[in-house]
């Protein structure tokens, strides 16, 4: 995944480790990123693996559901 998603993925992993998280009960997630990162992570509803690589929404959702995303999530 794109370098700009790594800190948010790490934070999500920490959240899961420290709290009981049921992805089915999550209504929404708010992620604060810089304007520069927002221009890079511009795919809000990715349809391909390449778009998912540049999607903060995908990175967080994948982490919550299946742990830190990797190549297997993009193919």
Buried (B, 14 or more C-beta within 10 A) or exposed (E): BBEBBEEBBEEBBEBBEEEEEEEEEEEEEEBEBEEEBEEBBEBEEBEEEEBBBBBBBBBBBBBBEEEBBEEEBBE
